[in-house]
Amino acid sequence: MLKKIWQLLDTILTEITLALIWIYQKTLSPDKGMFSLVLKGRVCAHEPHCSEYGKRTLKRYGFFNGIGKVIDRVLHCRPSMQKIYDPEYYKVVFFCSAPIGVPFLEELKRDKRFDVIGIVTQADKPVGRGMKMQENIIKSSAKTLFPDEGKKNKKLLVIHGFASHPKQIRFPRLKKWGVEHNMQVEIPLLPNPKKPVFEDQLNYLLKNYKDRIDEGTTIIAHSLGGTLAKQFITSTGKQVGQLIDIVPSYPGREYEKLTENKLYAKAIPFLKTYIVDHPLDIKKLTLLVKEHTILLSEDDPVNPFEVSLQYHQKHHPHANIQIYKDKGHFSEMSELPELETYLQPDFSDFIKTPHKLNPEKSIEGKTLTDRLKTKEADFLVVISYGKIIPQTILDIPHFAPINVHGSLLPKYRGASPLQSIFLHKDIESWITIMKMDAGMDTGDIIDELRFKIPFHRTVQELIAALQKKGPAFLNETLWNYGKGLITAEPQNDAEANYCQKIEKADGFFILSTDSLDDIYAKYRAFSLRPKIWFQRQEKRIIVEELKLDEELFEIHKTEPLLHEGKLNKAVKNISLRPEGKKPMDRASFKNGYLR
């Protein structure tokens, strides 16, 4: 009840204050009032000017959360001939590819002082033994956090296959389905569908439909039409939102098996013309098609399923391949699946996954750079992105490109700053907010957050601490920097150290000679990967867990982990795993390896 009363009071006060600002703008405002012809730009140097800032701020934050910002702006307003850009919120483009960035993105979304206007992350990659495509965690998180940024494609182009016709019953039904889903549907009749000539059909599409496709277009192609559709897309050089490839044809001698089917036996000469004589530029296709879905059926009487699956897995690794058991050649409308499940929201304008960034070396990089410029971002925020960002992109934001560095600068520059904290046996950790430049962690430092590292904390817990403490610290730093409350200071390059990339061999230690102090430092640094390990009886033994008594550690830290068959007295618990086997506890280790 009190919350509702508070909200009502906030609304009332907001409306009253907005009304007073409106009266002021119509009368006394030097920028909009009766004296604006003489005083405009001479009294308030801010952009937007103070009364407009007040109006926007109250609408965005409400009275209680916004009035302080308005008063602060007015109190700091001074006449000046130089314009001061000071918006009521900051627009952010977020660069990240790692799980550590998720809490930062969530906090930026929650905080009304910021508006995330774009995401740049790395492309989806195949993982696991089956090498199935897995969506980047930043990409999937962004889709959940910003669902309104995903828009359905508004255009549908259907390309039929061999001996098909738009008047066949499945195509009118498909067109009706598209119209029902508020799509502009085109189903062209290709020249000579029963005796197709590749050049004639491709030129027909280029002449009549090249200017009709764009990033908001979904292309549904069937059988031989799939081959034509892919050549059409690469020939236009234009991006499309989605390609739904239904039992697409592919090159190979397997087409000899089609002779069992009289209708498709006639297609064999045309298959050679379409596929073998006109090889597809698959790399170019991958860049131009945002979402590629391939539908196959195990009982396809035309394309041998196993060979078809192997071909498309090999040549279209980025495609989403869906397998059905009893759809045949998808020749009837009843065999078509619920296509709505494949018409995914289009996040391509909001989420970018470029392979190349440099606008001077690739068309993709230039396209990305031009698009980022149109967004007019105030900040780029970069956290564990994994690619070198060229200076051309770093120069885009109004205020600065910002990097969140999980350690102290310039002491820990480079590839492994978190691990280096433990390897150097520091008792404190840092989060450094840095203004990026073209160098490796060499930019000016804006702010730092320092905190203690408990004795039992490993790199895994340190990452969790960064995810907990870092997001709010980043937001405050961005706001204060944008408002001019803090400035960036150059690093002292004389104090710089570069942390090297961690290799598997870095985790090796000698069980009976290396000090427990050094071993525990490595354990804390490499607890995620590559783990620490030693050799025993010509086997690689991985330390999965190492728990120590802190007081006894101070007494026995100069001693080895193992001495004369006995474990160091500071060890409370140890879990080891011989490579290729299951972990073992202390007793099993003692019985199997210390005798």
Secondary structure, DSSP 4 states (H G I P E B T S, - for coil): -HHHHHHHHHHHHHHHHHHHHHHHHHTT-TTTSTTHHHHTTTS--EES-HHHHHHHHHHHH-HHHHHHHHHHHHHT----SS-EE--SSEEEEEEE-SGGGHHHHHHHHH-TTEEEEEEE-PPPEEETTTTEEE--HHHHHHHHH-GGG-B---EEEEE--TT--TTSTHHHHHHHHHHHTT-EEE----S-TTS--HHHHHHHHHHHHGGG--TTEEEEEETHHHHHHHHHHHHHT--EEEEEEES----SGGGGGGGGSHHHHTTHHHHIIIIISS---HHHHHHHEEEEEEEEETT-SSS-HHHHHHHHHHH-TTSEEEEESS-TTS-SGGGS--GGGT---B-TTTEE--S---TTT-HHHHHHHHHHHHHT-SEEEEES--SPPPHHHHT-SSSEEEEEESS-TTTTEES-HHHHHHHTT-SEEEEEEEE--SSSS-SPEEEEEEEE--TT--HHHHHHHHHHHHHHHHHHHHHHHHTTSS--B---GGG--EEPPP-GGGGB--TTTSBHHHHHHHHHHSTTTT-EEEEETTEEEEEEEEEE-HHHHHHHTTSBSEETTEE-TTEEEEEEEETTS--B-HHHHHHHH--
